[in-house]
Amino acid sequence: VLIFLNVVLLSGQFYCEGLHTDTCFEGGFFDSLGRLNPSTRFVIFLAMMQWLQAWTGIFPTWHVALLRGRRGCAERAFLTLVIVLFAPASLLRLLLWFVNPAGIGSVQYIAGIRHSVLDGILMTVWSIWMLSASLHMQRPEVLKQSGFSLDSLRDAERWSYTVMMFKFMLFFWIVAHFGRGLVTLGWGPAQNDLIMITMLYPALLCMIWTVTYVGVALSRLDRGPAATGLAAALGALGLFGV
């Protein structure tokens, strides 16, 4: 879902660049200068951070599993390249986001790339990386080295801690976003962004869990992967349309 949304945002921005049609109206979903587009990017980023926190909690020794597990040259090169190249770039972009926000209607160029495009590229790459790492974890020999344990999931105390951290991740980034906007842009823009985020975040969660539920339900019916993917996509589109 996150990969799909990131690709749609990037493709829409490229398509609507310089266009003023009914599809690409000012302030719309693909207008990087409006409020809806950057708020959507932030909500996707927030979902990625929460997913990463939960993922590292379920697979506490994931780094060991990725280093020792068997995989092809292409997969190994991709996973390593993202860590070595995109991790420093992502940290630098996050720092710039904190200290020098663009604001609504403004464009920043980082290394000759628009900040909205750079954000979309980084989040898309990280979404693909997380999906690749998750698929890699499904191999039995890798799963044993990842620290995954059903007993830990049944442990009420440990599971409560994981859930608490999941919620903390949400509040931390929302407070950080609001504080950043309050200091650099003022009360009005920070409040408007917060209102937009609180509307978009539940919609995104509903979409993710709907797709997940449909995929799990169909997998138990012994449907093929094509039918499962199609049903999940139709469910997500239906929910998004509603």
Wavefront OBJ file of the C-alpha trace (Angstrom):
o trace
v 0.000 0.000 0.000
v 2.768 2.443 0.918
v 4.675 1.700 -2.288
v 1.496 2.177 -4.308
v 0.684 5.515 -2.670
v 4.243 6.813 -3.044
v 4.333 5.881 -6.732
v 0.909 7.470 -7.316
v 2.000 10.702 -5.625
v 5.240 10.885 -7.596
v 3.577 10.037 -10.919
v 0.797 12.536 -10.304
v 3.243 15.305 -9.483
v 5.257 14.665 -12.643
v 2.076 14.557 -14.741
v 0.566 17.695 -13.242
v 3.759 19.730 -13.288
v 2.902 22.921 -15.142
v -0.669 21.759 -15.956
v -3.884 23.454 -14.846
v -6.663 21.041 -15.649
v -9.648 19.745 -13.718
v -7.542 16.761 -12.635
v -4.578 18.864 -11.552
v -6.375 21.760 -9.871
v -4.516 24.091 -7.539
v -4.287 22.755 -4.004
v -5.247 19.249 -5.135
v -3.831 15.885 -4.270
v -0.933 16.202 -6.752
v -0.165 19.888 -6.157
v 3.074 19.915 -4.179
v 2.571 23.609 -3.379
v -0.771 23.035 -1.659
v -1.527 21.689 1.795
v -3.052 18.307 0.899
v -0.007 16.914 -0.911
v 2.662 17.577 1.766
v 0.256 16.470 4.493
v -0.287 13.211 2.623
v 3.459 12.712 2.277
v 3.894 13.262 5.998
v 1.129 10.783 6.867
v 2.765 8.154 4.639
v 6.096 8.878 6.330
v 4.415 8.537 9.728
v 2.928 5.165 8.758
v 6.355 4.004 7.563
v 7.979 4.981 10.866
v 5.300 3.162 12.859
v 5.603 0.099 10.654
v 9.391 0.127 11.031
v 9.102 0.394 14.813
v 6.697 -2.552 14.968
v 8.797 -4.549 12.500
v 11.998 -4.120 14.507
v 10.065 -5.102 17.641
v 8.853 -8.351 16.069
v 12.276 -9.091 14.513
v 14.704 -7.733 17.133
v 17.803 -9.192 15.437
v 16.735 -8.349 11.885
v 20.171 -6.983 11.027
v 21.758 -10.341 11.821
v 19.228 -12.153 9.658
v 19.837 -9.815 6.725
v 23.599 -10.148 6.979
v 23.726 -13.928 7.360
v 20.768 -15.025 5.282
v 21.274 -16.359 1.787
v 20.047 -14.151 -1.037
v 20.825 -13.310 -4.633
v 23.416 -10.777 -5.740
v 20.777 -8.294 -6.928
v 18.858 -8.448 -3.647
v 22.036 -8.166 -1.588
v 23.224 -5.189 -3.650
v 19.862 -3.402 -3.321
v 19.552 -3.893 0.450
v 23.150 -2.785 0.988
v 22.935 0.197 -1.373
v 19.868 1.570 0.382
v 21.565 1.387 3.783
v 24.860 2.872 2.602
v 23.556 5.529 0.209
v 19.976 6.386 1.078
v 20.261 6.241 4.885
v 22.655 9.262 5.087
v 20.606 11.108 2.452
v 17.411 10.441 4.393
v 18.915 11.657 7.674
v 20.159 14.827 5.987
v 16.764 15.464 4.403
v 15.064 14.909 7.775
v 17.387 17.440 9.383
v 16.612 20.010 6.686
v 12.901 19.299 7.130
v 13.219 20.201 10.805
v 15.370 23.327 10.583
v 14.286 24.755 7.214
v 10.710 23.805 6.266
v 9.514 24.884 2.853
v 6.018 25.931 3.863
v 2.878 26.030 1.748
v 3.409 27.523 -1.703
v 7.219 27.371 -1.531
v 9.686 25.191 -3.406
v 13.109 24.119 -2.215
v 15.792 22.556 -4.385
v 18.137 20.050 -2.788
v 21.000 18.951 -5.048
v 18.950 20.294 -7.977
v 15.854 18.229 -7.075
v 12.565 19.647 -5.847
v 12.050 18.804 -2.197
v 8.680 17.127 -2.868
v 10.186 14.897 -5.553
v 13.154 14.035 -3.338
v 10.820 13.125 -0.481
v 8.785 10.892 -2.784
v 11.869 9.128 -4.117
v 13.303 8.483 -0.654
v 10.029 7.147 0.741
v 9.452 4.957 -2.301
v 12.921 3.445 -2.041
v 12.520 2.791 1.682
v 9.092 1.232 1.124
v 10.573 -1.142 -1.442
v 13.455 -1.908 0.921
v 11.095 -2.765 3.772
v 9.014 -4.983 1.506
v 12.143 -6.766 0.243
v 13.412 -7.257 3.795
v 10.030 -8.613 4.913
v 9.934 -11.098 2.060
v 13.487 -12.125 2.928
v 12.409 -12.742 6.543
v 9.828 -15.296 5.429
v 12.517 -17.833 4.622
v 12.711 -20.415 7.451
v 16.499 -20.248 7.814
v 16.377 -16.451 7.989
v 13.422 -16.315 10.362
v 15.356 -18.326 12.948
v 18.078 -15.662 13.010
v 15.689 -12.678 13.155
v 14.760 -13.114 16.817
v 11.111 -13.779 15.981
v 9.256 -15.805 18.598
v 5.587 -16.625 19.046
v 6.160 -16.712 22.792
v 7.169 -13.056 22.736
v 3.945 -12.175 20.937
v 1.950 -14.092 23.558
v 3.779 -12.309 26.364
v 1.303 -9.656 27.530
v 3.978 -7.416 29.043
v 6.178 -7.397 25.963
v 3.223 -6.956 23.607
v 1.943 -4.033 25.703
v 5.361 -2.400 25.382
v 5.304 -2.867 21.600
v 1.836 -1.330 21.348
v 2.868 1.554 23.604
v 5.874 2.305 21.386
v 3.662 2.115 18.294
v 1.384 4.791 19.764
v 4.337 6.815 21.009
v 5.742 6.929 17.484
v 2.485 8.506 16.302
v 2.382 11.192 18.984
v 6.108 11.947 18.740
v 6.046 12.751 15.036
v 2.772 14.669 15.197
v 4.093 16.799 18.059
v 7.399 17.240 16.218
v 5.555 18.316 13.051
v 3.343 20.745 14.961
v 6.263 22.179 16.957
v 8.352 22.621 13.822
v 5.515 24.445 12.066
v 4.745 26.551 15.133
v 8.322 27.783 15.481
v 9.110 28.394 11.813
v 5.752 29.128 10.149
v 3.435 30.329 12.920
v 0.300 29.181 14.739
v -2.095 29.289 11.781
v -0.154 27.076 9.319
v 0.836 24.633 12.087
v -2.783 24.266 13.210
v -4.089 23.814 9.654
v -1.485 21.139 8.962
v -2.443 19.331 12.176
v -6.127 19.320 11.203
v -5.299 17.907 7.770
v -3.053 15.203 9.236
v -5.688 14.087 11.761
v -8.110 13.538 8.868
v -5.705 11.758 6.539
v -4.043 9.441 9.066
v -7.177 7.407 9.992
v -8.072 7.077 6.288
v -4.624 5.662 5.539
v -4.831 3.188 8.421
v -8.264 2.038 7.247
v -6.858 1.445 3.765
v -3.825 -0.493 5.025
v -5.817 -2.741 7.351
v -8.546 -3.313 4.762
v -5.987 -4.509 2.237
v -4.294 -6.633 4.914
v -7.568 -8.208 6.033
v -8.673 -8.970 2.473
v -5.288 -10.489 1.635
v -5.240 -12.708 4.753
v -8.873 -13.773 4.292
v -8.354 -14.742 0.661
v -5.122 -16.566 1.430
v -7.107 -18.888 3.727
v -9.474 -19.677 0.872
v -6.601 -21.077 -1.220
v -6.974 -18.378 -3.838
v -4.121 -17.714 -6.198
v -1.803 -14.735 -5.625
v -3.292 -12.909 -8.619
v -6.829 -13.174 -7.240
v -5.646 -12.140 -3.782
v -3.795 -9.106 -5.123
v -6.702 -8.066 -7.320
v -9.222 -8.329 -4.488
v -6.962 -6.362 -2.144
v -6.446 -3.657 -4.766
v -10.179 -3.391 -5.437
v -10.872 -3.177 -1.715
v -8.322 -0.396 -1.303
v -9.677 1.537 -4.281
v -13.227 1.141 -3.000
v -12.268 2.400 0.452
v -10.253 5.260 -1.056
v -13.212 6.238 -3.217
v -15.557 6.268 -0.218
l 1 2 3 4 5 6 7 8 9 10 11 12 13 14 15 16 17 18 19 20 21 22 23 24 25 26 27 28 29 30 31 32 33 34 35 36 37 38 39 40 41 42 43 44 45 46 47 48 49 50 51 52 53 54 55 56 57 58 59 60 61 62 63 64 65 66 67 68 69 70 71 72 73 74 75 76 77 78 79 80 81 82 83 84 85 86 87 88 89 90 91 92 93 94 95 96 97 98 99 100 101 102 103 104 105 106 107 108 109 110 111 112 113 114 115 116 117 118 119 120 121 122 123 124 125 126 127 128 129 130 131 132 133 134 135 136 137 138 139 140 141 142 143 144 145 146 147 148 149 150 151 152 153 154 155 156 157 158 159 160 161 162 163 164 165 166 167 168 169 170 171 172 173 174 175 176 177 178 179 180 181 182 183 184 185 186 187 188 189 190 191 192 193 194 195 196 197 198 199 200 201 202 203 204 205 206 207 208 209 210 211 212 213 214 215 216 217 218 219 220 221 222 223 224 225 226 227 228 229 230 231 232 233 234 235 236 237 238 239 240 241 242
